[in-house]
Amino acid sequence: MIYSLRSVSIEIDKYIMDRELLFDCSRNLKNPEQWRATLATLRQELSEFLECPLVTTSSFIENQHLDCASYEVSLDVIAQVNNSTNLQYGGVICLLINYDEAVYIDAFFLPFVHQRRIFSYENKLDVLSVNYAIDDGWNNPRWDIDAYGEWESYLNMDRWL
């Protein structure tokens, strides 16, 4: 059984929904509450796009320093995809600003069954990546190779529990 949230209506702050403001790479200072609200909105939009509820387990939000070259915030989430098989995805939603250059928003998910990581054939495609674009919002879900080994140490769901 896959869950769908398409029928749920949610009020979201107009400021956060303005994608042009979201992709503004100028040196604009936001407080932690504004970043939390932005990440919550991104999570809700991703949940609707994937038609699966996402539960926040933790966030990474530090004080923003405009004298640095970049700034990043992230949100750890769990997607309970299928209760009968206990299929879950542990994921992270990332927002990275390279000041005066670009903004990148992505989500990455790892599949788990009974809280143990499962891999594809020959471990080739084992990270589900989803991009966020200024025109389309969340789009282009695809299975990727963990080419740099960033996710290889996550063999269980401890990070998300």
Secondary structure as UniProt FT lines:
FT   TURN            6..7
FT   HELIX           14..17
FT   HELIX           19..22
FT   HELIX           32..50
FT   STRAND          54..60
FT   TURN            66..67
FT   STRAND          70..82
FT   TURN            83..86
FT   STRAND          87..98
FT   TURN            99..101
FT   STRAND          102..113
FT   TURN            114..115
FT   STRAND          116..117
FT   HELIX           121..123
FT   STRAND          127..133
FT   TURN            134..136
FT   STRAND          137..144
FT   TURN            147..148
FT   TURN            150..153
FT   HELIX           158..160
//
